[in-house]
């Protein structure tokens, strides 16, 4: 685990009674504002990947029918690999005409393209590459991702909060000592936490071996941070 923290402080004389009345009315000493950030790193344990099927045919019905049959094989491969139904969500279905364009002539329909894609949540990142290989073997010909995230970030966020608060307090003590004052109390605390979501996109890699190359996903690390704005009263 590693930590990355930064702090900034502003210190001034007692706030005039007419300014910032919500704080000034309760501060009789010197006001000190500290901005402190706590940050922790975690290895993502969830991978979200989009996998789909694109098919083409002369007529719309055949394009869509072929697409449905191919996607059914992809979904069967997911079940066989142990991916739960709740972790597979249809993200898009489309059908569009394909045109041939020529100078000074109206476009001519040459066929139709159908597409169907699902969003797959892998709860075992280490196995996701192997499952992707199985999907391609089953007929998936369009894959995007991965988006990596942390399934339950709350404990990590709390750890970052504790770090940020400890840093804010130590900075307040430092400024108080340097000014010949003491920290009397905390007047207010404001928080700005990082939004949880996919923030890292490691590339999918091919692992060489005596057999056919296998897809692997490197999860890397993600940072989770909290920034606090803490107002202290010094005497």
VEXTORSE-517563 format. One line per field, with one value per residue: residue number from 0; residue in three letters; x, y, z of N, C-alpha, C in turn. Coordinates in steps of 0.001 Angstrom, whole numbers, plus 500000, padded with zeros to 6 digits. Atoms other than C-alpha are relative to their C-alpha. Layout:
BEGIN
seq: [NUM | ...]
type: [ALA | ...]
nx: [X | ...]
ny: [Y | ...]
nz: [Z | ...]
cax: [X | ...]
cay: [Y | ...]
caz: [Z | ...]
cx: [X | ...]
cy: [Y | ...]
cz: [Z | ...]
***
This chain:
BEGIN
seq: [0 | 1 | 2 | 3 | 4 | 5 | 6 | 7 | 8 | 9 | 10 | 11 | 12 | 13 | 14 | 15 | 16 | 17 | 18 | 19 | 20 | 21 | 22 | 23 | 24 | 25 | 26 | 27 | 28 | 29 | 30 | 31 | 32 | 33 | 34 | 35 | 36 | 37 | 38 | 39 | 40 | 41 | 42 | 43 | 44 | 45 | 46 | 47 | 48 | 49 | 50 | 51 | 52 | 53 | 54 | 55 | 56 | 57 | 58 | 59 | 60 | 61 | 62 | 63 | 64 | 65 | 66 | 67 | 68 | 69 | 70 | 71 | 72 | 73 | 74 | 75 | 76 | 77 | 78 | 79 | 80 | 81 | 82 | 83 | 84 | 85 | 86 | 87 | 88 | 89 | 90 | 91 | 92 | 93 | 94 | 95 | 96 | 97 | 98 | 99 | 100 | 101 | 102 | 103 | 104 | 105 | 106 | 107 | 108 | 109 | 110 | 111 | 112 | 113 | 114 | 115 | 116 | 117 | 118 | 119 | 120 | 121 | 122 | 123 | 124 | 125 | 126 | 127 | 128 | 129 | 130 | 131 | 132 | 133 | 134 | 135 | 136 | 137 | 138 | 139 | 140 | 141 | 142 | 143 | 144 | 145 | 146 | 147 | 148 | 149 | 150 | 151 | 152 | 153 | 154 | 155 | 156 | 157 | 158 | 159 | 160 | 161 | 162 | 163 | 164 | 165 | 166 | 167 | 168 | 169 | 170 | 171 | 172 | 173 | 174 | 175 | 176 | 177 | 178 | 179 | 180 | 181 | 182 | 183 | 184 | 185 | 186 | 187 | 188 | 189 | 190 | 191 | 192 | 193 | 194 | 195 | 196 | 197 | 198 | 199 | 200 | 201 | 202 | 203 | 204 | 205 | 206 | 207 | 208 | 209 | 210 | 211 | 212 | 213 | 214 | 215 | 216 | 217 | 218 | 219 | 220 | 221 | 222 | 223 | 224 | 225 | 226 | 227 | 228 | 229 | 230 | 231 | 232 | 233 | 234]
type: [UNK | UNK | UNK | UNK | UNK | UNK | UNK | UNK | UNK | UNK | UNK | UNK | UNK | UNK | UNK | UNK | UNK | UNK | UNK | UNK | UNK | UNK | UNK | UNK | UNK | UNK | UNK | UNK | UNK | UNK | UNK | UNK | UNK | UNK | UNK | UNK | UNK | UNK | UNK | UNK | UNK | UNK | UNK | UNK | UNK | UNK | UNK | UNK | UNK | UNK | UNK | UNK | UNK | UNK | UNK | UNK | UNK | UNK | UNK | UNK | UNK | UNK | UNK | UNK | UNK | UNK | UNK | UNK | UNK | UNK | UNK | UNK | UNK | UNK | UNK | UNK | UNK | UNK | UNK | UNK | UNK | UNK | UNK | UNK | UNK | UNK | UNK | UNK | UNK | UNK | UNK | UNK | UNK | UNK | UNK | UNK | UNK | UNK | UNK | UNK | UNK | UNK | UNK | UNK | UNK | UNK | UNK | UNK | UNK | UNK | UNK | UNK | UNK | UNK | UNK | UNK | UNK | UNK | UNK | UNK | UNK | UNK | UNK | UNK | UNK | UNK | UNK | UNK | UNK | UNK | UNK | UNK | UNK | UNK | UNK | UNK | UNK | UNK | UNK | UNK | UNK | UNK | UNK | UNK | UNK | UNK | UNK | UNK | UNK | UNK | UNK | UNK | UNK | UNK | UNK | UNK | UNK | UNK | UNK | UNK | UNK | UNK | UNK | UNK | UNK | UNK | UNK | UNK | UNK | UNK | UNK | UNK | UNK | UNK | UNK | UNK | UNK | UNK | UNK | UNK | UNK | UNK | UNK | UNK | UNK | UNK | UNK | UNK | UNK | UNK | UNK | UNK | UNK | UNK | UNK | UNK | UNK | UNK | UNK | UNK | UNK | UNK | UNK | UNK | UNK | UNK | UNK | UNK | UNK | UNK | UNK | UNK | UNK | UNK | UNK | UNK | UNK | UNK | UNK | UNK | UNK | UNK | UNK | UNK | UNK | UNK | UNK | UNK | UNK | UNK | UNK | UNK | UNK | UNK | UNK]
nx: [500839 | 499232 | 500814 | 499692 | 500806 | 499581 | 500767 | 499783 | 500615 | 500070 | 500130 | 500237 | 500475 | 501386 | 500869 | 500927 | 501322 | 500924 | 499589 | 500121 | 500649 | 500298 | 498827 | 499414 | 500714 | 499620 | 498550 | 499511 | 498550 | 499506 | 500530 | 499012 | 500605 | 499049 | 500464 | 499136 | 500467 | 499534 | 500132 | 499554 | 500065 | 500592 | 500011 | 501388 | 500464 | 501116 | 499725 | 501200 | 499596 | 501088 | 499766 | 501146 | 499999 | 500394 | 500236 | 500480 | 500724 | 500638 | 501277 | 500016 | 500435 | 498898 | 498943 | 500416 | 500117 | 498637 | 499428 | 500615 | 499468 | 498604 | 499987 | 500449 | 498825 | 499139 | 500605 | 499818 | 498596 | 499888 | 500563 | 499111 | 498803 | 500339 | 500419 | 501397 | 500927 | 500063 | 498805 | 500064 | 501060 | 500020 | 499699 | 500487 | 500426 | 500174 | 500120 | 499848 | 499775 | 498690 | 500240 | 498936 | 500104 | 499311 | 500167 | 501188 | 500991 | 500538 | 499400 | 500664 | 499875 | 499287 | 500189 | 500349 | 499088 | 500628 | 499035 | 500558 | 498882 | 500338 | 499017 | 499714 | 499278 | 499185 | 499675 | 498673 | 499271 | 498974 | 500604 | 500734 | 499341 | 500346 | 501405 | 500042 | 499578 | 501121 | 501040 | 499591 | 500177 | 501434 | 500557 | 499900 | 499022 | 499848 | 499709 | 499472 | 499707 | 500894 | 500092 | 499701 | 500474 | 499983 | 501375 | 500466 | 498972 | 500256 | 498909 | 498845 | 500345 | 499886 | 498575 | 499521 | 500543 | 499193 | 498709 | 500170 | 500273 | 498755 | 499127 | 500535 | 499724 | 498562 | 499684 | 500514 | 499080 | 498764 | 500222 | 500231 | 498706 | 499204 | 500588 | 500105 | 501387 | 500392 | 501247 | 501092 | 501051 | 500391 | 501249 | 500791 | 499321 | 500631 | 499375 | 500147 | 499441 | 499932 | 501135 | 499681 | 500302 | 498819 | 499034 | 498771 | 500324 | 498844 | 500204 | 500030 | 498726 | 499929 | 498920 | 499437 | 499734 | 499881 | 501315 | 500429 | 499915 | 501171 | 500217 | 499859 | 500323 | 499191 | 500876 | 499314 | 500491 | 500804 | 499908 | 501244 | 499597 | 500962 | 499448 | 500748 | 499768 | 500260 | 499808 | 499619 | 499887 | 498765 | 499935]
ny: [498811 | 498774 | 498855 | 498757 | 499018 | 498623 | 499101 | 498573 | 499331 | 498550 | 499570 | 498569 | 499449 | 500281 | 499591 | 498934 | 500507 | 499912 | 500916 | 501422 | 499956 | 501325 | 500469 | 498941 | 499853 | 501010 | 499982 | 498847 | 499953 | 499912 | 501039 | 500661 | 500921 | 500985 | 500928 | 501182 | 501136 | 501341 | 500829 | 501386 | 500749 | 501336 | 500746 | 500199 | 501382 | 500140 | 499586 | 499914 | 500078 | 500100 | 501003 | 499990 | 500722 | 499223 | 500874 | 499330 | 500848 | 499250 | 499460 | 499644 | 501120 | 500956 | 499377 | 500024 | 501399 | 500509 | 499333 | 500570 | 501356 | 499893 | 499465 | 501076 | 500825 | 499214 | 500029 | 501361 | 500101 | 499289 | 500864 | 501145 | 499517 | 499699 | 498609 | 499980 | 499216 | 498617 | 499282 | 499827 | 499050 | 499554 | 498570 | 499415 | 500829 | 499093 | 500508 | 498859 | 500303 | 499683 | 499313 | 499768 | 498633 | 499697 | 498600 | 499586 | 501057 | 500242 | 501176 | 501276 | 500933 | 501222 | 501024 | 499523 | 500385 | 500109 | 500089 | 500264 | 500036 | 500137 | 499565 | 501155 | 499678 | 501115 | 499853 | 500579 | 499363 | 500915 | 500938 | 499304 | 500188 | 501340 | 499971 | 499250 | 500918 | 500909 | 499236 | 499865 | 501321 | 500239 | 499140 | 498558 | 499375 | 498598 | 499943 | 498725 | 499964 | 500063 | 498950 | 500646 | 499233 | 500662 | 500395 | 499405 | 499004 | 499274 | 500075 | 499236 | 498579 | 499678 | 499927 | 498723 | 498954 | 499964 | 499408 | 498578 | 499306 | 499972 | 499004 | 498672 | 499714 | 499763 | 498697 | 498970 | 499933 | 499367 | 498564 | 499427 | 499878 | 498972 | 498691 | 499814 | 500213 | 501400 | 500357 | 500073 | 500930 | 500013 | 499268 | 500623 | 500964 | 500223 | 501141 | 500237 | 501333 | 500399 | 500783 | 501406 | 500386 | 500475 | 498937 | 500579 | 500822 | 500758 | 500692 | 501455 | 500460 | 501377 | 500717 | 500997 | 501330 | 500999 | 500084 | 498726 | 498901 | 499808 | 498622 | 499733 | 498628 | 499542 | 499076 | 498805 | 499432 | 498784 | 499132 | 499491 | 498867 | 499102 | 498685 | 499346 | 498598 | 499957 | 498690 | 500082 | 498772 | 499954 | 499010]
nz: [500000 | 499983 | 499646 | 500667 | 499291 | 500197 | 499141 | 500167 | 498852 | 499980 | 498606 | 499951 | 498735 | 499705 | 501092 | 499600 | 499646 | 501115 | 501056 | 499656 | 498691 | 499470 | 499281 | 499180 | 498742 | 499024 | 499829 | 499244 | 500152 | 501382 | 500883 | 500853 | 500951 | 500524 | 501027 | 499905 | 500804 | 499694 | 501183 | 499869 | 501255 | 499943 | 501255 | 500427 | 499942 | 500928 | 501381 | 500833 | 501396 | 500966 | 501042 | 500895 | 501265 | 501174 | 501149 | 501209 | 500943 | 501081 | 499539 | 498576 | 499169 | 499877 | 499189 | 498599 | 499577 | 499821 | 498833 | 498798 | 499804 | 499583 | 498633 | 499109 | 499715 | 499107 | 498663 | 499484 | 499581 | 498724 | 498953 | 499820 | 499306 | 498613 | 499800 | 499546 | 500820 | 499506 | 500441 | 501454 | 500324 | 501388 | 500054 | 501246 | 501124 | 501120 | 501369 | 500903 | 501412 | 500551 | 501266 | 500969 | 500469 | 501259 | 500403 | 500743 | 499977 | 498650 | 499348 | 500241 | 498882 | 500386 | 498979 | 498663 | 498912 | 498677 | 498896 | 498673 | 499045 | 498588 | 499023 | 499133 | 498776 | 499542 | 498584 | 499837 | 501091 | 500507 | 500944 | 501055 | 501289 | 500484 | 500421 | 501255 | 501057 | 500238 | 500692 | 501403 | 500605 | 500141 | 501036 | 499732 | 500883 | 499613 | 498565 | 499528 | 498570 | 498839 | 498994 | 498723 | 498853 | 498693 | 499724 | 498744 | 499684 | 498747 | 499015 | 500474 | 499863 | 498574 | 499688 | 500533 | 499123 | 498779 | 500350 | 500261 | 498741 | 499235 | 500623 | 499695 | 498577 | 499804 | 500581 | 499087 | 498862 | 500469 | 500142 | 498676 | 499321 | 500671 | 499710 | 498561 | 499603 | 499817 | 500678 | 499038 | 500431 | 501409 | 500200 | 501065 | 500867 | 501301 | 500678 | 501432 | 500260 | 501404 | 500464 | 500261 | 501367 | 500704 | 500251 | 500523 | 501150 | 500437 | 501265 | 500019 | 500521 | 500456 | 499326 | 500902 | 499448 | 501053 | 500625 | 500578 | 499044 | 499167 | 499578 | 498574 | 499596 | 498868 | 499272 | 499500 | 498740 | 500071 | 498829 | 499420 | 499174 | 499362 | 499655 | 498922 | 499654 | 498562 | 499379 | 498593 | 499227 | 499227 | 498909]
cax: [500000 | 501208 | 500003 | 499847 | 498761 | 498857 | 497767 | 497330 | 496545 | 495437 | 495700 | 494307 | 493200 | 489806 | 487044 | 485003 | 481519 | 479830 | 481742 | 481055 | 478593 | 477841 | 481440 | 482498 | 479834 | 481270 | 484997 | 486540 | 490169 | 492093 | 490587 | 492717 | 491509 | 493315 | 492828 | 494183 | 493953 | 494211 | 494749 | 495025 | 495555 | 493631 | 493761 | 490506 | 488429 | 485735 | 486162 | 483374 | 483741 | 481442 | 481180 | 479014 | 478167 | 478020 | 476493 | 475705 | 473261 | 471464 | 468129 | 467278 | 465535 | 468490 | 470970 | 468944 | 468250 | 471926 | 472860 | 470410 | 471696 | 475307 | 474575 | 472735 | 475953 | 477874 | 475415 | 475618 | 479415 | 479070 | 476812 | 479179 | 482046 | 480139 | 479118 | 475875 | 472802 | 472835 | 476270 | 475182 | 473184 | 472124 | 473621 | 472577 | 470736 | 470843 | 469953 | 471061 | 471066 | 474358 | 474590 | 476679 | 477365 | 478280 | 478725 | 475506 | 473485 | 471134 | 472539 | 471728 | 471020 | 473497 | 472587 | 471935 | 474076 | 472800 | 474595 | 473935 | 476212 | 476144 | 477934 | 479629 | 480729 | 483616 | 483965 | 487182 | 489460 | 492083 | 489621 | 488168 | 490792 | 490092 | 486352 | 486924 | 488787 | 485810 | 483426 | 485414 | 485422 | 481618 | 481154 | 481738 | 483478 | 483299 | 484947 | 485603 | 487122 | 487986 | 486736 | 488195 | 486744 | 486583 | 483460 | 483214 | 485163 | 483665 | 486418 | 489127 | 487305 | 487086 | 490824 | 491478 | 489207 | 491214 | 494465 | 493141 | 491846 | 495134 | 497020 | 494701 | 495151 | 498949 | 499076 | 496901 | 499216 | 502228 | 500761 | 499619 | 503101 | 504734 | 502400 | 502673 | 499079 | 497241 | 494479 | 491263 | 488753 | 487459 | 484763 | 483718 | 484617 | 483852 | 484501 | 485075 | 485522 | 486595 | 483723 | 483687 | 483849 | 486131 | 489265 | 491865 | 491932 | 494827 | 495316 | 494411 | 497582 | 498410 | 500450 | 502811 | 503040 | 503515 | 499777 | 497719 | 498180 | 495778 | 494220 | 495224 | 494066 | 496439 | 494337 | 497035 | 496105 | 493539 | 493743 | 490880 | 491078 | 489222 | 489887 | 488834 | 488478 | 488768 | 488333 | 490104 | 489959 | 493310 | 493899]
cay: [500000 | 503468 | 506877 | 510132 | 513164 | 516911 | 519812 | 523521 | 525985 | 529556 | 531464 | 534861 | 537123 | 536927 | 537109 | 540363 | 539921 | 540939 | 538422 | 534675 | 535092 | 531371 | 530711 | 534075 | 534056 | 530947 | 531756 | 533984 | 533139 | 532716 | 530798 | 528251 | 526469 | 523272 | 521303 | 517749 | 514702 | 511031 | 508419 | 504631 | 502101 | 498913 | 496195 | 496206 | 493077 | 493687 | 493824 | 495000 | 494094 | 494570 | 491608 | 491467 | 489911 | 491700 | 489892 | 490891 | 489502 | 490513 | 490968 | 492348 | 489219 | 486959 | 489426 | 489595 | 485844 | 484965 | 487492 | 486043 | 482508 | 483584 | 485608 | 482607 | 480613 | 483426 | 483522 | 479737 | 480001 | 482547 | 480234 | 477336 | 479466 | 480139 | 483770 | 484442 | 485792 | 488888 | 489775 | 489798 | 492774 | 493513 | 496894 | 497366 | 495767 | 497311 | 496736 | 499036 | 499049 | 499048 | 501392 | 501704 | 505316 | 506492 | 509938 | 511579 | 508483 | 507745 | 505304 | 501651 | 499201 | 496326 | 494475 | 494762 | 494659 | 493478 | 493881 | 492749 | 493386 | 492531 | 494035 | 491328 | 491766 | 489478 | 488959 | 487004 | 489249 | 486532 | 484329 | 487030 | 486613 | 482885 | 483552 | 486136 | 483537 | 481201 | 483945 | 484530 | 480796 | 480841 | 483625 | 486974 | 489259 | 492595 | 493126 | 496372 | 497032 | 496201 | 498761 | 497859 | 498895 | 498043 | 496153 | 497429 | 500687 | 501835 | 500437 | 501982 | 505328 | 505245 | 504561 | 507576 | 509683 | 508718 | 509617 | 512968 | 513859 | 512890 | 515027 | 517994 | 517733 | 517483 | 520510 | 522486 | 521594 | 522654 | 526053 | 526590 | 525890 | 528101 | 530926 | 530463 | 529293 | 526077 | 524221 | 524772 | 522817 | 521877 | 524244 | 522507 | 519619 | 519408 | 516361 | 515736 | 512050 | 510571 | 509211 | 505425 | 504035 | 502627 | 504761 | 502383 | 500697 | 498235 | 496647 | 493070 | 491112 | 487903 | 485438 | 483346 | 479634 | 476407 | 476361 | 479153 | 482606 | 483313 | 486634 | 488026 | 491124 | 493031 | 494700 | 497106 | 499410 | 502140 | 505085 | 506034 | 509443 | 511832 | 515559 | 517298 | 520993 | 521427 | 524699 | 524955 | 527556 | 528526 | 530310]
caz: [500000 | 499306 | 500366 | 498508 | 500500 | 500021 | 502182 | 501882 | 504637 | 504951 | 508194 | 509035 | 511803 | 513357 | 510698 | 510836 | 512236 | 508969 | 506816 | 506777 | 509581 | 509824 | 510983 | 512371 | 515062 | 516682 | 516400 | 519031 | 518290 | 515047 | 512151 | 510291 | 507143 | 506124 | 502898 | 503247 | 501030 | 501959 | 499279 | 499225 | 496445 | 495782 | 493126 | 491100 | 491591 | 488971 | 485180 | 482867 | 479194 | 476221 | 473854 | 470777 | 467450 | 464089 | 461106 | 457511 | 454951 | 451780 | 453562 | 457007 | 458294 | 457552 | 459069 | 462287 | 462402 | 461896 | 464562 | 467088 | 466530 | 466900 | 470050 | 471539 | 471227 | 472927 | 475845 | 476172 | 476357 | 479174 | 481168 | 480572 | 481887 | 485117 | 484535 | 486438 | 484628 | 486834 | 485464 | 481803 | 480500 | 476936 | 476081 | 472437 | 469523 | 466077 | 462442 | 459640 | 455849 | 453973 | 450987 | 447857 | 446907 | 443425 | 441907 | 440712 | 441611 | 444504 | 447110 | 446555 | 449376 | 449127 | 452310 | 456033 | 459162 | 462538 | 465845 | 469383 | 472357 | 476040 | 479023 | 481089 | 484681 | 485633 | 489379 | 488950 | 486899 | 486565 | 484640 | 482388 | 479654 | 479365 | 479151 | 476418 | 474387 | 474805 | 473650 | 470476 | 469805 | 470232 | 467674 | 469392 | 466898 | 468705 | 472121 | 474001 | 477405 | 480033 | 482529 | 485907 | 489257 | 492938 | 493951 | 497551 | 497896 | 501226 | 503519 | 501327 | 501308 | 505113 | 505312 | 503083 | 505333 | 508417 | 506658 | 505466 | 508929 | 510583 | 508086 | 508625 | 512399 | 512175 | 509890 | 512293 | 515181 | 513107 | 512241 | 515815 | 517222 | 514609 | 515608 | 519366 | 519561 | 520370 | 518567 | 520470 | 518369 | 514943 | 513709 | 510493 | 508158 | 504458 | 502260 | 498587 | 497721 | 494398 | 492348 | 492250 | 488786 | 486170 | 486119 | 484786 | 481418 | 481275 | 477881 | 477196 | 476483 | 474677 | 476721 | 474590 | 475202 | 473289 | 472629 | 471054 | 472630 | 475501 | 476412 | 479805 | 481675 | 483960 | 486691 | 487929 | 490819 | 491359 | 493726 | 496012 | 497617 | 499897 | 500229 | 503443 | 504147 | 507907 | 509775 | 513143 | 515868 | 517396 | 520712]
cx: [500874 | 499061 | 500496 | 499108 | 500566 | 499132 | 500335 | 499290 | 499989 | 499717 | 499797 | 499542 | 498529 | 499101 | 499058 | 498594 | 499048 | 500332 | 499914 | 499354 | 499774 | 501162 | 500501 | 499332 | 500461 | 501498 | 500406 | 501510 | 500397 | 499485 | 501118 | 499282 | 501077 | 499308 | 500972 | 499384 | 500630 | 499746 | 500548 | 499901 | 499409 | 500104 | 498545 | 499620 | 498774 | 500461 | 498689 | 500446 | 498756 | 500384 | 498761 | 500216 | 499512 | 499869 | 499464 | 499313 | 499327 | 498675 | 500022 | 499653 | 501119 | 501114 | 499651 | 499909 | 501378 | 500642 | 499469 | 500566 | 501436 | 500107 | 499536 | 501163 | 500955 | 499457 | 500132 | 501427 | 500221 | 499465 | 500931 | 501256 | 499706 | 499620 | 498509 | 499148 | 499976 | 501191 | 500059 | 498799 | 500081 | 500213 | 499536 | 499607 | 499736 | 499894 | 500057 | 500265 | 501408 | 499798 | 501256 | 499779 | 500810 | 499700 | 498740 | 498942 | 499461 | 500649 | 499158 | 500236 | 500642 | 499816 | 499672 | 501014 | 499247 | 501086 | 499259 | 501180 | 499474 | 501150 | 500177 | 500839 | 500743 | 500399 | 501298 | 500838 | 501006 | 499437 | 499365 | 500639 | 499655 | 498569 | 499858 | 500415 | 498872 | 498875 | 500327 | 499824 | 498528 | 499358 | 500027 | 501096 | 500162 | 500176 | 500613 | 500192 | 501435 | 499932 | 500158 | 499569 | 500088 | 498555 | 499446 | 501040 | 499869 | 501127 | 501234 | 499749 | 500124 | 501467 | 500595 | 499495 | 500856 | 501353 | 499885 | 499771 | 501252 | 500958 | 499533 | 500330 | 501479 | 500413 | 499516 | 500921 | 501298 | 499835 | 499777 | 501319 | 500840 | 499504 | 499898 | 498594 | 499762 | 498690 | 498908 | 498968 | 499862 | 498646 | 499122 | 500878 | 499193 | 500750 | 499710 | 500687 | 500045 | 498743 | 500459 | 499561 | 501256 | 500944 | 501310 | 499642 | 501232 | 499696 | 499887 | 501257 | 499885 | 501200 | 500504 | 500258 | 500151 | 498675 | 499648 | 500099 | 498678 | 499894 | 500148 | 499667 | 500819 | 499198 | 500681 | 499477 | 499148 | 500153 | 498602 | 500381 | 498829 | 500722 | 499096 | 500386 | 499576 | 500327 | 500260 | 499906 | 501251 | 499889 | 501455]
cy: [501240 | 501163 | 501216 | 501053 | 501396 | 500896 | 501434 | 500679 | 501496 | 500419 | 501505 | 500429 | 499670 | 500568 | 501092 | 499457 | 500004 | 499016 | 498569 | 499822 | 498627 | 499415 | 501046 | 500118 | 499005 | 499954 | 501268 | 500142 | 500191 | 498830 | 499450 | 498984 | 499078 | 499155 | 498828 | 498847 | 498698 | 499102 | 498608 | 499326 | 498621 | 499353 | 499777 | 498521 | 499758 | 500484 | 499992 | 500100 | 499883 | 498989 | 499933 | 499205 | 500943 | 499045 | 500826 | 498997 | 500889 | 500615 | 500154 | 498805 | 498985 | 500557 | 499901 | 498570 | 499387 | 500581 | 499387 | 498613 | 500047 | 500524 | 498945 | 499087 | 500717 | 499957 | 498616 | 499803 | 500710 | 499155 | 498832 | 500396 | 500402 | 501440 | 500025 | 500890 | 501461 | 500833 | 500177 | 500884 | 500388 | 501511 | 500654 | 498921 | 500943 | 499276 | 501198 | 499531 | 500422 | 500561 | 500033 | 501390 | 500168 | 501442 | 500190 | 498893 | 499840 | 498762 | 498743 | 499089 | 498707 | 498858 | 500633 | 499478 | 500012 | 499899 | 499839 | 499902 | 499917 | 500544 | 498879 | 500459 | 498749 | 500243 | 499297 | 500483 | 499044 | 499048 | 500679 | 499825 | 498658 | 499956 | 500769 | 499118 | 499035 | 500704 | 500148 | 498676 | 499699 | 500921 | 501482 | 500593 | 501494 | 500051 | 501346 | 499944 | 499590 | 501328 | 499325 | 500892 | 499153 | 499738 | 500679 | 501014 | 500651 | 499878 | 500793 | 501502 | 500437 | 500120 | 501316 | 501164 | 500151 | 500651 | 501504 | 500781 | 500087 | 501039 | 501409 | 500394 | 500304 | 501348 | 501141 | 500161 | 500708 | 501508 | 500669 | 500194 | 501108 | 501406 | 500281 | 499828 | 498515 | 499753 | 499824 | 498943 | 500033 | 500676 | 499337 | 499047 | 499858 | 498910 | 500003 | 498678 | 499736 | 499220 | 498578 | 499649 | 499523 | 501121 | 499487 | 499060 | 499250 | 499226 | 498502 | 499518 | 498552 | 499335 | 498888 | 498682 | 499034 | 499830 | 501346 | 501100 | 500173 | 501455 | 500115 | 501465 | 500343 | 501042 | 501263 | 500433 | 501226 | 500771 | 500446 | 501108 | 500788 | 501294 | 500652 | 501467 | 500163 | 501399 | 499800 | 501375 | 499903 | 501058 | 500255]
cz: [500000 | 500244 | 499239 | 500605 | 499746 | 500862 | 499666 | 501157 | 499777 | 501417 | 500018 | 501369 | 500151 | 498911 | 500491 | 500162 | 498815 | 498883 | 500488 | 501362 | 500600 | 500785 | 500983 | 501364 | 501056 | 500229 | 500729 | 499884 | 498543 | 499192 | 499119 | 499121 | 499409 | 498933 | 499978 | 499216 | 500487 | 498807 | 500267 | 498637 | 500254 | 498616 | 499596 | 500014 | 499131 | 498621 | 499227 | 498539 | 499125 | 498925 | 499118 | 498734 | 498910 | 498829 | 498834 | 499092 | 498961 | 500442 | 501509 | 500878 | 500201 | 500874 | 501477 | 500526 | 500239 | 501257 | 501290 | 500296 | 500504 | 501427 | 500993 | 500360 | 500955 | 501426 | 500634 | 500493 | 501329 | 501150 | 500293 | 500768 | 501442 | 500267 | 500330 | 499098 | 500423 | 499543 | 498490 | 499674 | 498527 | 499965 | 498702 | 499000 | 498833 | 498675 | 499070 | 498583 | 499598 | 498588 | 499137 | 499425 | 498722 | 499615 | 499164 | 499903 | 501422 | 500622 | 499780 | 501204 | 499503 | 501011 | 501338 | 501016 | 501321 | 501054 | 501321 | 500960 | 501422 | 500844 | 501015 | 501183 | 500486 | 501450 | 500366 | 498827 | 499374 | 498950 | 498790 | 498628 | 499388 | 499497 | 498696 | 498821 | 499642 | 499248 | 498519 | 499265 | 499747 | 498973 | 500272 | 499113 | 500260 | 501517 | 500336 | 501511 | 500242 | 500754 | 501355 | 501161 | 501270 | 500412 | 501253 | 500484 | 501371 | 501023 | 499580 | 500128 | 501455 | 500416 | 499503 | 500851 | 501261 | 499715 | 499808 | 501292 | 500856 | 499445 | 500313 | 501447 | 500219 | 499422 | 500901 | 501201 | 499607 | 499899 | 501358 | 500749 | 499385 | 500318 | 501494 | 500505 | 500265 | 499248 | 501050 | 499599 | 498482 | 499877 | 498941 | 499180 | 498725 | 499253 | 498511 | 499684 | 498505 | 499641 | 499708 | 498591 | 499314 | 499671 | 499418 | 498871 | 499511 | 498721 | 500207 | 499285 | 499549 | 500653 | 499082 | 500728 | 498839 | 499263 | 499386 | 501046 | 500751 | 500419 | 501507 | 500266 | 501237 | 500777 | 500489 | 501357 | 499716 | 501306 | 500414 | 500967 | 500560 | 500346 | 501038 | 500090 | 501456 | 500535 | 501500 | 500636 | 500864 | 501072 | 500361]
***
